[in-house]
């Protein structure tokens, strides 16, 4: 069984570009509950971490098609799972 692709921000993309991605993805009926305050994926509370979760949730909801992981050229697919602790991305 091959590794699953995940959608993550490109290296060097700052919070000013990731915050709109986070807001947009969470407005598209994807699972953003785990990145809300006081839940499992809030730490670290960095925009990058939260945006990664939201962007990947959108990508997965769209069936993992390449065009669902663009976010104005700020994202890329990877097989490296960014999950940590109880916060699971796949």
C-alpha positions, 0 to 999 in steps of 0.5 A: 500500500502506497503512502497517502499524499497530504497537502501542506504549505510550501516552505517559506510561505508566511502567516499573512498568506496562510491565514486566508487559506485557513479561513477559506478552507474552514468555510468550505464545509471541511473538518476544522473542529480539531483546530478550534481553541481547547481541542486536540490540534490547537498546539502549537497554536501557530497559523502554519500548523492550523492552516496545514490541518485545514488545507489538508482537510480540504484536499482530502474532502476533494478526493486528493486531486492535485488542483485541490492543493494549490491555494494560490501557489502556496501549497504542495503535496507530500507523503510526509505526515505532519501528524503529532501526538493525538492530532492526526492529519489522515 
